[in-house]
Amino acid sequence: MEKLVFDFNERLTIRGQGGDLLPTPGGVKECGVLALVALSPERRRTRSFLQDKLWSDRPTEKAQANLRRALSNIRKQLGPHRAKLQSDNRAVWLASSVLVRVSGDAQDPDFLNELTIDDPPEFQDWLRTAVTPPKATLQHRSAPDRAWTPPKACPPASACCRPKACTATPNRRC
């Protein structure tokens, strides 16, 4: 399976396994979707999160349609690599074969400066506050290819190797 590299610096660039430059989606909202997903801790975002950051000024149905259209445009642009961007009815994520490299500093005014999405302002707010990569290059593989599953509840008390406070059920000790 061929790997893809999403590189974030002043702009998003996408490279194939051999380092060849691949087409980057032309629309700023499409690039915004990729940035929001790729720069998230698990390389996964809920659809509602994406809609809020990119189309919060639109009615819900319109925001949902815009996200569907953006995902379709991204997949068309990725061509034979379209399966690297995965989604279900709840979330959007990157395949595990996608390497995300942040070679810029989010505090640098030039970080993703070509990605200006001012309307709605939620995206720029996210960009200023949520993206804080280290100054050195960060490389991270996405979460494994699987659908989102809710967190598991605490195991039965007999399954615990030592007592601890249960995080899923208050006042219960495992």
C-alpha positions as CSV (number, residue, x, y, z in Angstrom):
1,M,0.0,0.0,0.0
2,E,1.5,3.3,-1.0
3,K,2.0,5.9,1.7
4,L,1.0,9.5,1.5
5,V,2.6,12.4,3.3
6,F,0.6,15.5,4.2
7,D,3.1,18.2,5.0
8,F,2.0,21.4,6.8
9,N,4.1,24.5,6.7
10,E,3.1,27.7,5.0
11,R,0.7,25.6,2.9
12,L,-0.5,22.0,2.7
13,T,1.4,19.8,0.3
14,I,0.7,16.2,-0.4
15,R,3.4,13.8,-1.6
16,G,3.4,10.2,-2.6
17,Q,5.7,7.5,-1.3
18,G,8.5,8.4,-3.7
19,G,8.3,12.1,-2.8
20,D,6.4,13.1,-5.9
21,L,4.2,16.1,-5.4
22,L,0.5,15.3,-5.8
23,P,-2.3,17.7,-6.5
24,T,-3.6,19.5,-3.5
25,P,-7.4,20.3,-3.3
26,G,-8.0,23.7,-4.9
27,G,-10.7,25.0,-2.6
28,V,-9.8,26.6,0.8
29,K,-12.6,24.8,2.5
30,E,-11.4,21.4,1.2
31,C,-7.9,22.2,2.5
32,G,-9.5,23.3,5.7
33,V,-11.2,19.9,6.1
34,L,-7.8,18.2,5.6
35,A,-6.1,20.5,8.1
36,L,-8.7,20.0,10.7
37,V,-8.6,16.2,10.3
38,A,-4.9,15.8,9.8
39,L,-3.8,18.0,12.7
40,S,-6.2,16.5,15.2
41,P,-4.7,14.3,17.9
42,E,-6.1,11.0,16.4
43,R,-6.3,12.3,12.8
44,R,-10.1,12.1,13.2
45,R,-12.9,14.7,13.5
46,T,-16.6,14.4,13.9
47,R,-18.7,15.7,11.0
48,S,-20.3,18.2,13.4
49,F,-16.9,19.6,14.4
50,L,-15.9,20.1,10.8
51,Q,-19.3,21.7,10.0
52,D,-19.0,24.0,13.0
53,K,-15.5,25.2,12.1
54,L,-16.1,25.7,8.4
55,W,-19.8,26.3,7.9
56,S,-21.3,27.5,11.2
57,D,-22.8,30.5,9.4
58,R,-25.0,28.2,7.4
59,P,-28.1,26.2,8.3
60,T,-27.4,22.6,9.5
61,E,-28.7,21.0,6.3
62,K,-26.6,23.3,4.1
63,A,-23.5,22.7,6.3
64,Q,-23.9,19.0,6.0
65,A,-24.3,19.2,2.2
66,N,-21.2,21.5,2.0
67,L,-19.2,19.0,3.9
68,R,-20.3,16.1,1.7
69,R,-19.4,18.1,-1.4
70,A,-16.0,19.0,0.1
71,L,-15.2,15.4,0.9
72,S,-16.2,14.4,-2.6
73,N,-14.0,17.1,-4.1
74,I,-11.1,16.0,-2.0
75,R,-11.5,12.4,-3.0
76,K,-11.7,13.3,-6.7
77,Q,-8.5,15.3,-6.3
78,L,-6.7,12.5,-4.5
79,G,-7.6,10.2,-7.5
80,P,-6.1,6.7,-6.9
81,H,-5.4,7.7,-3.2
82,R,-9.0,8.6,-2.5
83,A,-9.4,5.8,0.1
84,K,-6.8,7.6,2.3
85,L,-9.6,9.9,3.4
86,Q,-12.3,7.8,5.1
87,S,-15.6,8.7,6.6
88,D,-18.9,7.3,8.0
89,N,-22.0,9.1,9.1
90,R,-20.3,10.4,12.3
91,A,-16.7,11.1,11.5
92,V,-14.0,11.8,9.0
93,W,-10.4,10.3,9.4
94,L,-7.2,9.6,7.6
95,A,-6.1,6.1,6.8
96,S,-3.2,4.7,8.8
97,S,-0.9,4.9,5.7
98,V,-1.0,8.7,5.8
99,L,1.9,10.3,7.4
100,V,1.3,13.9,8.7
101,R,4.4,16.1,9.0
102,V,4.3,19.5,10.5
103,S,7.5,21.3,9.4
104,G,6.4,24.7,10.4
105,D,5.7,26.4,13.7
106,A,2.0,27.2,14.4
107,Q,3.0,30.3,16.2
108,D,4.8,31.6,13.1
109,P,2.6,34.1,11.2
110,D,3.4,32.2,8.0
111,F,2.1,28.9,9.2
112,L,-0.7,27.8,6.8
113,N,-0.9,31.5,5.7
114,E,-2.3,30.4,2.3
115,L,-5.3,28.8,4.2
116,T,-7.3,31.9,5.0
117,I,-10.9,31.0,5.9
118,D,-12.3,34.1,7.5
119,D,-16.0,33.4,7.2
120,P,-16.9,31.9,9.7
121,P,-14.2,33.0,12.1
122,E,-14.2,29.6,14.0
123,F,-11.6,28.1,11.7
124,Q,-9.1,30.9,12.2
125,D,-9.8,30.7,16.0
126,W,-9.1,27.0,15.9
127,L,-5.9,27.6,13.8
128,R,-4.6,30.1,16.4
129,T,-5.3,28.1,19.5
130,A,-5.5,24.4,18.7
131,V,-2.5,23.9,16.4
132,T,0.6,24.0,18.5
133,P,3.2,21.7,16.9
134,P,6.7,21.7,18.2
135,K,9.3,23.8,16.4
136,A,11.0,20.6,15.2
137,T,9.3,18.4,12.6
138,L,6.6,16.3,14.0
139,Q,5.7,13.0,12.3
140,H,2.6,11.1,13.3
141,R,0.7,8.3,11.7
142,S,-3.0,8.4,11.9
143,A,-5.1,6.1,14.0
144,P,-5.8,2.6,12.6
145,D,-8.4,2.3,9.9
146,R,-11.5,1.6,11.8
147,A,-14.8,3.2,12.5
148,W,-15.2,5.3,15.6
149,T,-16.3,3.4,18.7
150,P,-17.4,5.0,21.9
151,P,-15.2,4.6,25.0
152,K,-15.6,1.3,26.9
153,A,-17.1,1.3,30.3
154,C,-14.9,0.1,33.2
155,P,-14.3,-3.6,33.4
156,P,-15.8,-5.7,36.2
157,A,-14.0,-5.3,39.5
158,S,-12.7,-8.9,39.2
159,A,-10.8,-7.9,35.9
160,C,-8.8,-5.1,37.5
161,C,-5.3,-5.9,38.7
162,R,-5.4,-3.1,41.3
163,P,-8.2,-0.9,42.7
164,K,-8.6,2.4,41.1
165,A,-11.3,5.0,40.6
166,C,-13.5,4.2,37.7
167,T,-13.6,7.0,35.1
168,A,-16.8,5.9,33.4
169,T,-19.0,5.4,36.4
170,P,-18.7,7.9,39.3
171,N,-18.4,6.5,42.9
172,R,-17.5,3.1,41.6
173,R,-14.2,1.5,42.2
174,C,-12.8,-1.1,39.9
